[in-house]
Amino acid sequence: MVESPCSGLLQGAEEYLRSVAARRGTHREIAAMLNTVIQEWDEQHSGTGIPQPATA
């Protein structure tokens, strides 16, 4: 799943992938790739009715 995070996100593994990206000990390149994919996911799904944090 870490090697193909887009598939994991589509299958509902968002929390898991976020935890792997933030986990201490995850290889930097893997964490960076996961963070990039997760950020793109967030941008694509920000207008889908999912509550987003309020910004001031």
N, CA, C and O of each residue as an XYZ file, in Angstrom:
224
protein
N       0.821     -1.182      0.000
C       0.000      0.000      0.000
C       0.869      1.251      0.000
O       0.508      2.259     -0.609
N       1.990      1.194      0.666
C       2.880      2.349      0.718
C       3.496      2.591     -0.659
O       3.792      3.731     -1.020
N       3.687      1.522     -1.424
C       4.258      1.663     -2.756
C       3.247      2.207     -3.750
O       3.637      2.730     -4.794
N       1.970      2.100     -3.456
C       0.927      2.594     -4.338
C      -0.144      3.298     -3.500
O      -1.266      2.806     -3.375
N       0.214      4.457     -2.925
C      -0.671      5.130     -1.978
C      -1.980      5.618     -2.578
O      -2.983      5.700     -1.870
N      -1.995      5.941     -3.861
C      -3.256      6.393     -4.473
C      -4.304      5.300     -4.364
O      -5.465      5.574     -4.057
N      -3.902      4.074     -4.614
C      -4.806      2.940     -4.492
C      -5.260      2.784     -3.049
O      -6.432      2.517     -2.785
N      -4.333      2.952     -2.121
C      -4.673      2.857     -0.710
C      -5.679      3.918     -0.291
O      -6.602      3.640      0.474
N      -5.501      5.129     -0.791
C      -6.438      6.202     -0.469
C      -7.830      5.884     -1.009
O      -8.829      6.114     -0.328
N      -7.896      5.363     -2.214
C      -9.184      5.003     -2.802
C      -9.869      3.888     -2.032
O     -11.095      3.778     -2.052
N      -9.092      3.067     -1.360
C      -9.639      1.947     -0.609
C      -9.899      2.288      0.858
O     -10.300      1.425      1.639
N      -9.669      3.553      1.228
C     -10.005      3.991      2.579
C      -8.886      3.919      3.597
O      -9.150      3.905      4.800
N      -7.646      3.873      3.144
C      -6.522      3.758      4.065
C      -5.864      5.102      4.362
O      -4.670      5.161      4.659
N      -6.631      6.162      4.282
C      -6.075      7.504      4.473
C      -5.411      7.657      5.842
O      -4.283      8.143      5.925
N      -6.085      7.257      6.901
C      -5.512      7.403      8.245
C      -4.217      6.617      8.380
O      -3.246      7.106      8.959
N      -4.200      5.401      7.849
C      -2.997      4.576      7.919
C      -1.837      5.242      7.187
O      -0.727      5.319      7.714
N      -2.094      5.721      5.977
C      -1.023      6.348      5.192
C      -0.520      7.624      5.865
O       0.678      7.907      5.852
N      -1.439      8.393      6.451
C      -1.016      9.590      7.186
C      -0.135      9.200      8.378
O       0.848      9.880      8.676
N      -0.486      8.114      9.052
C       0.306      7.696     10.211
C       1.683      7.208      9.780
O       2.672      7.472     10.465
N       1.762      6.500      8.657
C       3.059      6.041      8.157
C       3.918      7.246      7.779
O       5.111      7.277      8.079
N       3.313      8.239      7.118
C       4.062      9.428      6.702
C       4.604     10.186      7.906
O       5.692     10.758      7.843
N       3.849     10.193      9.004
C       4.260     10.946     10.196
C       5.102     10.121     11.161
O       5.716     10.668     12.077
N       5.132      8.832     10.963
C       5.814      7.931     11.894
C       7.316      8.174     11.911
O       7.956      8.338     10.873
N       7.839      8.191     13.089
C       9.281      8.279     13.260
C       9.892      6.977     12.765
O       9.427      5.898     13.133
N      10.903      7.061     11.956
C      11.530      5.862     11.433
C      11.148      5.558      9.999
O      11.773      4.712      9.360
N      10.111      6.246      9.472
C       9.769      6.069      8.064
C      10.847      6.751      7.241
O      11.226      7.888      7.521
N      11.335      6.065      6.237
C      12.377      6.618      5.375
C      11.916      7.968      4.825
O      10.762      8.116      4.423
N      12.814      8.944      4.810
C      12.460     10.314      4.395
C      11.835     10.383      3.014
O      10.876     11.124      2.798
N      12.373      9.618      2.085
C      11.842      9.663      0.720
C      10.423      9.091      0.654
O       9.580      9.598     -0.086
N      10.167      8.046      1.420
C       8.824      7.457      1.474
C       7.860      8.454      2.112
O       6.761      8.673      1.603
N       8.274      9.057      3.226
C       7.420     10.029      3.912
C       7.112     11.219      3.014
O       5.978     11.696      2.983
N       8.112     11.700      2.285
C       7.900     12.838      1.387
C       6.928     12.472      0.277
O       6.046     13.263     -0.054
N       7.075     11.286     -0.302
C       6.179     10.848     -1.361
C       4.756     10.705     -0.832
O       3.803     11.127     -1.487
N       4.610     10.113      0.347
C       3.285      9.965      0.935
C       2.653     11.324      1.222
O       1.472     11.532      0.946
N       3.433     12.244      1.773
C       2.899     13.576      2.068
C       2.449     14.288      0.803
O       1.430     14.978      0.812
N       3.196     14.128     -0.289
C       2.817     14.739     -1.561
C       1.496     14.157     -2.060
O       0.594     14.897     -2.453
N       1.390     12.844     -2.041
C       0.169     12.187     -2.510
C      -1.024     12.569     -1.631
O      -2.115     12.828     -2.138
N      -0.815     12.603     -0.322
C      -1.891     12.961      0.601
C      -2.317     14.414      0.389
O      -3.508     14.720      0.436
N      -1.365     15.303      0.160
C      -1.702     16.702     -0.092
C      -2.536     16.827     -1.373
O      -3.523     17.562     -1.400
N      -2.147     16.117     -2.423
C      -2.919     16.138     -3.667
C      -4.322     15.579     -3.428
O      -5.300     16.104     -3.960
N      -4.419     14.524     -2.635
C      -5.707     13.931     -2.288
C      -6.587     14.958     -1.575
O      -7.764     15.114     -1.899
N      -5.999     15.652     -0.603
C      -6.747     16.672      0.142
C      -7.244     17.772     -0.785
O      -8.384     18.220     -0.663
N      -6.402     18.206     -1.703
C      -6.788     19.277     -2.627
C      -7.917     18.819     -3.551
O      -8.825     19.597     -3.844
N      -7.873     17.595     -4.002
C      -8.901     17.072     -4.906
C     -10.227     16.840     -4.201
O     -11.289     16.921     -4.819
N     -10.164     16.553     -2.914
C     -11.378     16.203     -2.190
C     -11.835     17.274     -1.207
O     -12.656     16.998     -0.333
N     -11.320     18.479     -1.338
C     -11.668     19.539     -0.393
C     -13.089     20.058     -0.612
O     -13.673     20.618      0.315
N     -13.657     19.895     -1.790
C     -15.001     20.406     -2.064
C     -16.048     19.315     -2.149
O     -17.074     19.517     -2.798
N     -15.839     18.174     -1.525
C     -16.756     17.043     -1.657
C     -17.717     16.898     -0.489
O     -18.304     15.832     -0.302
N     -17.884     17.943      0.291
C     -18.787     17.873      1.419
C     -18.136     17.372      2.701
O     -18.790     17.287      3.740
N     -16.882     17.048      2.632
C     -16.156     16.623      3.831
C     -15.754     17.873      4.596
O     -15.093     18.748      4.037
N     -16.139     17.974      5.863
C     -15.777     19.171      6.626
C     -14.275     19.392      6.662
O     -13.501     18.467      6.906
N     -13.882     20.612      6.417
C     -12.476     21.003      6.457
C     -12.281     21.945      7.634
O     -13.214     22.650      8.019
N     -11.098     21.971      8.207
C     -10.844     22.891      9.321
C     -11.042     24.341      8.896
O     -10.675     24.732      7.788
N     -11.615     25.113      9.773
C     -11.820     26.532      9.495
C     -10.505     27.280      9.582
O      -9.671     26.983     10.437
N     -10.316     28.253      8.696
C      -9.120     29.090      8.743
C      -9.548     30.529      8.950
O     -10.576     30.970      8.436
N      -8.752     31.244      9.702
C      -9.104     32.643     10.008
C      -8.410     33.579      9.053
O      -8.579     34.794      9.147
